[in-house]
């Protein structure tokens, strides 16, 4: 798997979690906690990926 594909997978997962947190009501508190933890873990990575994409466009 290429680096770009891995970065795209991170962005996809972040988007899926964001959608789940905003649209669905998790079935239990453990699921909500796990989604929030993963979301928080991905946030700095997504920020760096987006910054890199922005710099590549310039």
TILUM-268159 format. One record per residue (C-alpha): x, y, z; residue in three letters. Coordinates in Angstrom, 1 decimal. Example, Ala and Ser with C-alpha at 12.3 -4.5 7.8 and 13.67 -1.06 7.14 Angstrom:
<atoms>
      px      py      pz  resn
    12.3    -4.5     7.8   ALA
    13.7    -1.1     7.1   SER
</atoms>
This chain:
<atoms>
      px      py      pz  resn
     0.0     0.0     0.0   UNK
     1.4     3.4    -0.9   UNK
     1.8     6.2     1.5   UNK
    -0.9     8.3    -0.2   UNK
    -3.3     5.4     0.1   UNK
    -2.6     5.1     3.8   UNK
    -3.2     8.8     4.2   UNK
    -6.4     8.6     2.3   UNK
    -7.5     5.7     4.5   UNK
    -6.9     7.9     7.6   UNK
    -9.0    10.7     6.1   UNK
   -11.8     8.2     5.2   UNK
   -11.9     6.7     8.7   UNK
   -11.9    10.2    10.2   UNK
   -14.9    11.1     8.0   UNK
   -16.8     8.0     8.9   UNK
   -16.3     8.5    12.6   UNK
   -17.3    12.2    12.4   UNK
   -20.4    11.2    10.5   UNK
   -21.3     8.5    13.1   UNK
   -20.8    10.9    16.0   UNK
   -22.9    13.6    14.4   UNK
   -25.7    11.6    12.9   UNK
   -26.1     8.4    14.8   UNK
   -26.7     7.8    18.5   UNK
   -24.3     5.1    19.5   UNK
   -25.9     2.1    20.9   UNK
   -24.0     2.2    24.2   UNK
   -21.7     4.4    26.1   UNK
   -18.7     2.2    25.4   UNK
   -19.1     2.6    21.7   UNK
   -19.4     6.4    22.1   UNK
   -16.2     6.5    24.2   UNK
   -14.3     4.4    21.7   UNK
   -15.4     6.5    18.8   UNK
   -14.5     9.7    20.6   UNK
   -11.1     8.3    21.5   UNK
   -10.3     7.3    17.9   UNK
   -11.6    10.6    16.6   UNK
    -9.3    12.5    19.0   UNK
    -6.4    10.3    18.0   UNK
    -7.0    11.0    14.3   UNK
    -7.5    14.8    14.6   UNK
    -3.8    15.8    14.7   UNK
    -3.0    13.4    11.8   UNK
    -5.8    14.7     9.7   UNK
    -4.7    18.3    10.4   UNK
    -1.2    17.4     9.2   UNK
    -2.5    15.6     6.1   UNK
    -4.7    18.5     5.2   UNK
    -1.8    21.0     5.7   UNK
     0.5    18.8     3.5   UNK
    -2.2    18.7     0.8   UNK
    -2.5    22.5     1.0   UNK
     1.2    23.0     0.7   UNK
     1.4    20.6    -2.3   UNK
    -1.2    22.6    -4.2   UNK
     0.9    25.8    -3.8   UNK
</atoms>
